């Protein structure tokens, strides 16, 4: 059985079914989920049936694609409804996010040492506003602080157990906390908890798309947001709460020029396209169409009409044409609304070398990278807008090998070497084939659009480029280059420029990063068995990172600490204290990594690296 074939289940449904199990059945729940995964399923309208055995069937009724009540999951076994099968089916199915527009990300200032260690006061009560001051900033209600504390405890339990120990019971606690947070008007924290559950399930199922770094980020977002609910006030509290739905505000009349169209394929099985357009003032907007369907839907939707006013343009046509829009509505992240009051008609587009689009390539790469980094940062203002796209004029240098494979090396303005990688490896899309062909044409000069990949060296995922012949543009996810489109392959090969700072320019920050990541799959106990880390901290201090050294020492000491009572018996581990140090280390490494990424885009005095 593939989990993608099961309907989504509301978090409170899964949590309730698990909570209603007896202690004996809870111990068997993880095994039941695995066993149920090997059974066949069939769909009949809104009902999905799982064959538990030759005589027993389990049914999930999901009107609208979501199982919204516990009664919608029924089982034909003799122990039903108190059987383990219903809870196992809910745990095997994807968790439903009843507010799919939840896109807010945690915001925070980059912490210094004092603020990092101040995270230890996570359970401190929020300041109470003065009763006689009408202008006192709003603070979280007691109910919201309680919901945030529950999220913190559930996240700390995941760190304590690690992926291997965070089974269905631990996940159900997260789902219950997420549901409570949503009811208490904390949609951003709720969405972070659902992301953690989704990644935990992917990790335990051996999903090849799972990356530990993604779960580290999700856990840091969950814990950081939960902590800040009790310490924020006023406008900061509003940002921490987040929005359940993306707001669209009127933006009058817009003259838009198409840039390119990219396929969108998510790990949750959704597929579609996103078309990027620019206004006459250089602002970037998107028009999207994403729904369940995977890569097949992405390929089909690209040639469907754009859902915007009376325009008959398809998405791929819009990427090269233009629109005149009246009554436009725009979300904070630049998405164009398609309400009834929006009117749009086809208009002339512009080449990338013509105004107003040409101005996008005139900004220095370092400034573009800094702007993109602000929008992709975990601590970015969710309503700050901005884009993670970079517009560069490059000269291709050829393919270079990396530990994870190979990528295309290019040189942009200021002599900065940039690694261009594939946006999506799915063979149905054209990304991989196109990048491979471009790597065989060193010396070619192109105008490109890419998405910033935060890394200690300049790195982009390549999305679109000018045609090598100079005529038109290429959407690298859909259009396929031919060898005949490329210039003479005997063009001179430019040697790859040296790494900044020599061949051994790795920052010892990775010594802290790997301990942060090591905690997620193995849990606190594995980190506590590392023993003495003096040699690692000494190396970090020599590199000028005393805060990182202090965090590594504190993190490992907290993981190993187990106090005893008066009779010599081990007391429960301090999961809250360990989670506090882990969050501080995760936030610190992210902030330093962003600083290194920004610095890597700065051209050297000599113009080469």
C-alpha positions in Angstrom: 0.0 0.0 0.0 1.3 3.4 -0.9 0.5 6.2 1.7 -0.1 8.6 -1.2 -3.1 6.5 -2.2 -4.8 7.1 1.2 -6.9 10.2 1.8 -5.6 12.8 4.2 -6.7 12.5 7.8 -7.4 15.4 10.1 -4.8 15.7 12.9 -7.4 15.5 15.6 -8.8 12.3 14.2 -5.4 10.5 14.3 -4.7 11.9 17.8 -8.1 10.8 19.2 -7.9 7.3 17.7 -4.4 6.8 19.2 -5.4 8.2 22.6 -8.3 5.8 22.8 -6.1 2.8 22.4 -5.2 0.7 25.5 -1.6 0.8 26.6 -1.2 -2.8 25.2 -2.4 -1.8 21.8 -0.3 1.4 21.7 2.8 -0.8 22.0 1.7 -2.7 18.9 0.7 0.4 16.9 4.0 0.9 15.0 4.0 -2.8 13.9 0.4 -2.5 12.9 1.2 0.6 10.7 4.0 -1.4 9.0 1.8 -4.4 8.5 -1.1 -2.4 7.1 1.3 -0.8 4.6 1.8 -4.1 2.9 -2.0 -4.5 2.3 -3.7 -3.6 -1.0 -6.1 -0.7 -1.3 -8.9 0.2 -3.7 -10.8 3.4 -4.1 -14.5 3.8 -4.8 -15.5 7.4 -5.0 -14.8 9.1 -1.7 -14.2 5.8 0.1 -10.8 3.9 0.3 -10.9 0.3 1.3 -7.9 -1.6 2.8 -7.9 -5.4 2.9 -6.7 -6.2 6.5 -7.0 -9.9 5.8 -9.1 -12.2 3.7 -12.2 -11.6 5.7 -11.7 -8.1 7.1 -11.9 -4.7 5.4 -11.0 -1.3 6.7 -12.8 1.7 5.2 -11.8 5.4 5.2 -14.6 7.7 4.1 -13.2 11.0 2.9 -15.6 13.5 1.3 -13.6 16.2 -0.2 -10.4 14.1 0.1 -10.1 14.5 3.9 -11.2 12.1 6.7 -12.7 14.7 9.1 -14.2 12.5 11.9 -13.3 9.3 13.8 -16.5 7.7 12.6 -15.3 8.0 9.0 -12.8 5.2 9.6 -14.5 1.8 10.2 -13.2 -1.7 10.5 -14.9 -5.1 10.1 -12.8 -7.0 12.7 -14.3 -8.4 15.9 -12.5 -5.8 18.2 -13.8 -2.8 16.3 -14.2 0.1 17.1 -11.5 -0.4 19.8 -9.1 -2.2 17.4 -5.6 -1.1 16.5 -6.5 -1.1 12.7 -8.3 2.2 12.7 -5.5 4.1 14.5 -2.9 2.4 12.2 -4.7 3.5 9.1 -4.9 7.1 10.4 -1.2 7.0 11.2 -0.3 5.6 7.8 -2.3 8.3 5.9 -1.0 11.8 5.2 -1.8 14.4 7.8 -4.4 16.9 6.5 -3.5 20.6 6.7 -6.9 22.2 6.8 -5.3 25.6 6.0 -3.2 24.8 2.9 -2.3 28.5 2.5 -0.2 28.4 5.6 3.2 29.7 4.3 4.4 31.8 7.2 7.9 31.1 8.5 9.4 31.8 11.9 10.9 35.2 12.3 13.7 36.1 14.7 16.7 38.2 15.1 20.1 36.5 14.5 21.0 35.6 18.1 24.1 36.7 19.9 25.4 34.7 22.8 23.3 36.4 25.4 20.1 35.9 23.4 21.0 32.3 22.7 21.5 31.4 26.3 18.3 33.3 27.1 16.3 30.6 25.3 16.6 28.6 28.6 13.6 30.6 29.9 11.2 29.0 27.5 8.7 28.3 30.3 8.9 31.8 31.8 5.6 33.6 31.8 5.1 36.4 29.3 5.0 39.9 30.7 1.6 41.0 31.7 0.5 44.4 30.3 -0.3 47.1 32.8 -4.0 47.2 33.5 -4.1 51.0 33.5 -2.4 51.4 30.1 -4.6 51.3 27.1 -1.6 51.4 24.8 0.1 48.3 26.2 1.1 45.9 23.4 -1.0 42.7 23.1 0.5 39.6 24.5 -0.5 35.9 24.1 -3.5 34.7 26.0 -3.0 32.0 28.7 -4.7 29.5 26.3 -2.2 30.3 23.6 0.7 30.0 25.9 -0.6 26.6 27.1 -0.9 25.5 23.4 2.6 26.7 22.7 3.9 24.8 25.8 2.3 21.6 24.5 3.9 22.1 21.1 7.3 22.7 22.8 6.9 19.5 24.9 5.9 17.5 21.8 8.9 18.8 19.8 11.3 18.1 22.7 10.0 14.6 22.9 10.9 14.1 19.2 14.5 15.2 20.0 14.6 13.0 23.0 13.6 9.9 21.0 15.0 10.6 17.6 13.5 9.4 14.4 13.8 5.7 15.3 11.9 6.3 18.6 9.3 8.8 17.3 6.7 6.3 16.4 2.9 6.7 16.0 2.3 7.6 19.7 4.9 10.4 19.6 3.5 11.6 16.3 -0.1 11.6 17.7 1.0 13.9 20.5 2.4 16.3 17.9 -0.9 16.1 16.0 -3.0 16.8 19.1 -0.8 19.8 20.0 -1.1 21.0 16.4 -4.9 20.8 16.5 -5.0 22.6 19.8 -2.7 25.3 18.5 -4.9 25.8 15.4 -8.0 26.2 17.7 -6.1 28.8 19.7 -5.3 30.9 16.6 -1.7 29.8 16.2 -1.7 28.6 12.6 2.0 29.0 12.0 3.0 26.8 14.9 0.4 24.3 14.0 1.7 24.1 10.4 5.2 23.6 11.7 4.1 20.6 13.8 2.4 19.1 10.8 5.6 19.5 8.8 7.5 17.6 11.5 5.0 14.7 11.5 5.2 14.5 7.7 9.0 14.4 7.7 9.1 11.8 10.5 6.8 9.5 8.6 9.0 10.0 5.5 12.1 9.1 7.4 10.6 6.0 9.1 9.3 4.8 5.7 12.6 5.1 4.0 11.4 7.7 1.5 14.3 8.5 -0.8 13.4 12.2 -0.9 13.8 12.6 2.9 16.7 14.7 4.1 17.8 15.0 7.7 18.5 18.7 7.1 14.8 19.2 6.3 13.7 17.7 9.6 16.3 19.8 11.5 14.8 22.9 9.9 11.2 21.9 10.7 12.0 21.1 14.3 13.9 24.4 14.7 10.9 26.2 13.3 8.5 24.3 15.6 10.5 24.9 18.8 11.4 28.5 17.9 7.9 29.5 17.1 6.5 27.7 20.2 9.1 29.5 22.4 8.3 33.0 21.0 4.6 32.8 21.5 5.1 33.3 25.3 7.8 36.0 24.9 6.4 38.2 22.0 4.0 41.1 22.0 2.4 43.5 19.7 3.4 43.2 16.0 5.9 40.6 16.8 3.3 38.4 18.3 1.0 38.8 15.3 3.9 37.6 13.1 4.5 34.6 15.4 0.9 33.7 15.3 0.9 33.7 11.5 -2.1 33.6 9.2 -4.3 30.6 8.4 -5.0 32.1 4.9 -2.9 34.1 2.6 -4.3 37.7 2.4 -4.7 39.3 -0.9 -4.8 43.1 -1.1 -5.9 45.3 -4.1 -3.0 46.5 -6.3 -4.9 48.5 -9.0 -3.9 48.1 -12.6 -0.7 46.2 -13.6 1.2 45.9 -16.8 3.0 42.5 -16.6 5.7 40.9 -18.8 6.3 37.2 -18.8 9.7 35.8 -17.7 9.4 32.0 -17.6 7.4 29.0 -16.4 8.6 26.3 -14.0 7.1 22.9 -13.1 6.1 22.4 -9.4 6.3 18.9 -8.1 6.0 18.4 -4.3 6.8 15.4 -2.1 3.1 15.3 -1.0 2.0 14.3 -4.5 1.0 17.7 -5.8 1.9 18.9 -9.2 1.4 22.0 -11.4 3.2 25.1 -12.7 4.3 28.5 -11.6 4.7 31.3 -14.1 6.8 34.3 -13.2 6.0 37.7 -14.5 7.5 41.2 -13.8 5.7 44.5 -13.6 6.8 47.7 -15.3 8.5 48.7 -12.0 10.5 45.5 -11.7 8.3 43.8 -9.1 8.0 40.0 -9.5 4.7 38.2 -9.4 3.6 34.6 -9.9 0.5 32.9 -11.4 0.2 29.3 -10.2 -1.9 26.2 -10.7 -0.9 23.4 -8.3 -3.1 20.5 -7.2 -2.8 16.8 -6.4 -1.4 15.0 -9.4 2.4 14.8 -9.4 4.7 15.3 -12.3 2.1 14.2 -14.9 -0.2 17.0 -13.9 2.7 19.5 -14.1 3.4 18.5 -17.7 -0.3 18.8 -18.6 -1.1 22.1 -16.8 1.7 23.9 -18.5 -0.4 24.1 -21.7 -3.7 25.0 -20.0 -5.1 28.5 -19.9 -4.0 30.8 -17.1 -6.7 31.3 -14.5 -6.6 35.1 -14.6 -9.4 37.3 -16.0 -10.3 36.7 -19.7 -6.8 35.8 -20.8 -6.6 32.8 -23.2 -2.9 32.4 -22.8 -1.5 29.2 -21.5 1.1 29.2 -18.7 4.0 28.6 -21.2 2.7 31.3 -23.5 2.4 33.8 -20.6 6.1 33.1 -19.8 7.0 34.9 -23.1 4.0 37.2 -23.5 2.4 40.0 -21.5 -0.8 40.9 -19.6 -2.7 44.0 -18.8 -4.5 43.5 -15.5 -7.2 45.7 -13.9 -8.4 45.2 -10.4 -5.4 43.1 -9.5 -5.1 41.5 -6.1 -1.7 40.4 -4.8 -0.5 38.4 -1.7 2.5 39.4 0.3 4.7 36.9 -1.5 3.6 38.1 -4.9 0.9 35.7 -5.9 -1.7 37.2 -8.2 -5.3 36.6 -7.2 -7.9 35.3 -9.6 -11.1 36.8 -8.0 -14.2 37.7 -9.9 -13.2 41.4 -10.0 -9.9 40.7 -11.7 -9.8 41.6 -15.4 -6.9 40.6 -17.6 -6.2 40.7 -21.4 -3.3 39.6 -23.4 -0.6 42.2 -24.2 2.8 42.4 -25.8 5.7 40.9 -23.9 9.3 42.0 -23.8 12.6 40.2 -24.4 15.0 39.8 -21.5 17.3 42.3 -23.2 14.5 45.0 -23.5 13.1 47.3 -20.8 11.7 46.8 -18.3 13.0 43.2 -18.0 16.6 44.1 -18.8 16.9 46.0 -15.5 16.6 42.7 -13.6 20.0 41.7 -14.8 21.7 45.1 -14.0 21.7 44.6 -10.2 25.1 43.3 -9.0 25.0 39.5 -8.1 26.1 40.2 -4.5 23.1 42.5 -4.0 20.7 40.0 -5.6 22.1 37.2 -3.4 21.6 39.3 -0.2 18.0 40.1 -1.2 17.3 36.4 -2.0 18.9 35.3 1.2 16.6 37.6 3.2 13.6 36.0 1.6 14.7 32.4 2.1 16.1 32.8 5.6 14.4 30.9 8.3 14.2 34.2 10.2 12.8 36.3 7.4 9.7 38.4 7.9 6.9 36.3 6.4 5.1 39.4 5.1 8.2 41.0 3.8 7.8 39.7 0.3 10.9 39.4 -1.8 12.0 36.6 -4.1 14.7 34.0 -4.1 15.5 34.4 -7.8 18.7 35.7 -9.2 19.2 37.1 -12.7 22.8 36.7 -14.0 24.8 37.0 -17.1 27.3 34.1 -17.1 29.9 32.3 -19.1 29.8 28.5 -18.9 33.0 26.8 -17.7 31.9 23.1 -17.9 31.0 20.4 -15.5 32.6 19.9 -12.1 32.3 16.9 -9.8 31.0 17.1 -6.3 30.4 14.6 -3.5 26.7 14.3 -4.5 27.3 14.1 -8.3 28.2 16.8 -10.8 27.0 20.3 -11.6 27.6 23.0 -14.1 30.2 25.7 -13.3 29.8 29.2 -14.6 31.4 32.6 -14.1 29.2 35.7 -13.5 30.0 39.4 -13.0 33.0 40.1 -10.8 34.6 36.8 -11.7 32.5 35.0 -9.1 32.2 31.2 -9.9 28.7 29.9 -9.6 27.6 26.3 -9.4 24.4 25.6 -11.4 22.4 22.6 -10.4 19.4 20.7 -11.6 16.1 22.0 -10.1 14.3 18.6 -10.3 15.8 15.2 -11.1 12.6 13.6 -12.3 13.3 12.1 -15.7 9.9 13.2 -17.1 11.1 16.8 -16.8 13.8 18.4 -19.0 16.1 19.8 -16.3 18.7 17.1 -16.1 19.1 16.6 -19.9 19.3 20.4 -20.5 22.0 21.0 -17.8 24.0 18.0 -19.2 24.0 19.5 -22.7 24.9 23.0 -21.4 27.9 21.5 -19.5 29.2 20.2 -22.9 29.4 23.8 -24.3 32.1 25.6 -22.3 32.6 29.2 -23.3 28.9 29.8 -24.0 27.6 33.1 -22.7 24.0 33.0 -21.4 21.5 35.1 -19.5 20.1 32.9 -16.8 17.5 32.9 -14.0 18.1 30.7 -11.0 17.0 30.1 -7.5 19.5 30.7 -4.7 20.7 27.6 -2.8 22.1 28.7 0.6 25.6 27.3 0.7 29.1 28.5 1.7 29.8 28.9 -2.1 27.7 30.6 -4.8 25.1 28.1 -5.9 21.8 28.2 -7.9 19.3 25.8 -9.2 19.0 26.6 -12.9 15.4 27.5 -14.0 15.6 29.3 -17.3 18.1 30.7 -19.7 18.4 32.6 -23.0 18.7 30.3 -26.0 22.3 29.6 -26.9 21.6 31.0 -30.4 20.4 34.3 -28.9 16.9 33.8 -30.2 14.3 33.5 -27.4 14.4 31.8 -24.0 14.3 28.3 -22.6 12.1 27.1 -19.8 14.6 24.4 -18.6 11.9 22.3 -17.0 9.8 22.0 -20.1 11.7 23.0 -23.2 14.4 20.5 -24.4 17.6 21.7 -25.9 19.2 19.8 -28.8 22.8 19.4 -29.5 22.4 21.4 -32.7 21.3 24.4 -30.6 24.7 24.6 -28.9 27.8 26.2 -30.3 31.0 24.4 -31.4 31.9 21.9 -28.7 35.5 22.5 -29.4 35.4 25.9 -27.8 38.2 26.4 -25.3 37.6 25.0 -21.8 38.2 27.5 -19.0 39.8 26.0 -15.9 37.7 26.0 -12.7 38.7 28.8 -10.5 40.2 27.9 -7.1 38.1 27.8 -4.0 38.2 31.0 -1.9 40.9 30.8 0.7 42.7 27.9 -0.9 41.9 24.2 -1.2 41.2 23.7 2.5 38.7 26.5 3.1 36.0 24.4 5.0 34.7 26.2 8.1 34.9 24.1 11.3 31.3 25.2 11.9 30.4 21.7 10.5 31.6 20.2 13.8 28.6 21.8 15.5 26.3 21.3 12.5 26.8 17.6 12.4 26.0 17.2 16.2 22.8 19.2 15.6 21.9 16.9 12.7 23.1 13.7 14.6 20.5 14.3 17.3 17.5 14.1 14.9 17.9 10.5 13.7 19.4 9.0 16.9 18.0 11.1 19.7 19.5 12.7 22.8 21.1 9.5 24.2 23.3 9.0 21.1 24.7 12.5 21.5 25.3 11.9 25.2 27.6 8.9 24.4 30.1 11.0 22.4 32.3 11.7 25.4 34.9 14.4 25.5 34.6 17.0 22.7 37.5 19.2 23.8 39.4 18.7 20.6 36.5 19.8 18.5 35.8 22.9 20.6 39.5 23.9 20.5 39.5 23.7 16.7 36.3 25.8 16.5 37.8 28.5 18.9 40.9 28.7 16.8 38.7 29.6 13.8 37.3 32.5 15.7 33.9 31.0 16.6 33.8 31.0 20.4 30.0 31.0 20.5 29.9 27.8 18.4 32.4 26.2 20.7 30.4 27.1 23.8 27.2 25.8 22.2 28.8 22.5 21.3 30.1 22.0 24.9 26.7 22.9 26.4 24.8 20.7 23.9 26.9 17.6 24.5 27.0 18.2 28.3 23.2 18.5 28.4 22.8 15.3 26.4 24.9 13.3 28.8 23.6 14.8 32.0 21.5 12.5 34.1 20.9 13.4 37.8 20.1 11.0 40.6 17.8 11.3 43.6 18.8 10.8 47.2 18.6 7.0 46.8 20.9 7.0 43.8 18.2 6.3 41.3 18.4 8.0 37.9 15.9 10.9 37.4 14.2 11.6 34.1 16.3 13.4 31.6 15.9 17.2 31.3 14.3 17.1 27.8 13.3 20.8 28.0 16.9 21.9 28.8 18.3 19.7 26.0 15.8 21.1 23.5 16.8 24.6 24.5 20.5 24.0 23.8 19.7 22.2 20.6 17.5 25.0 19.3 20.1 27.6 20.2 22.7 25.6 18.2 20.4 25.0 15.2 19.6 28.8 15.1 23.2 29.8 15.5 24.5 27.5 12.7 21.8 28.7 10.4 22.7 32.3 11.0 26.4 31.8 10.4 25.7 29.7 7.3 23.7 32.6 5.9 26.5 35.0 6.6 29.0 32.8 4.8 26.6 32.4 1.9 26.3 36.2 1.6 30.0 36.7 1.8 30.7 34.1 -0.9 28.9 36.2 -3.5 31.1 39.3 -3.0 33.7 39.7 -5.8 37.3 39.7 -4.8 39.5 42.7 -5.3 41.3 41.0 -8.2 37.9 40.1 -9.8 38.5 36.4 -9.5 38.3 33.8 -6.8 
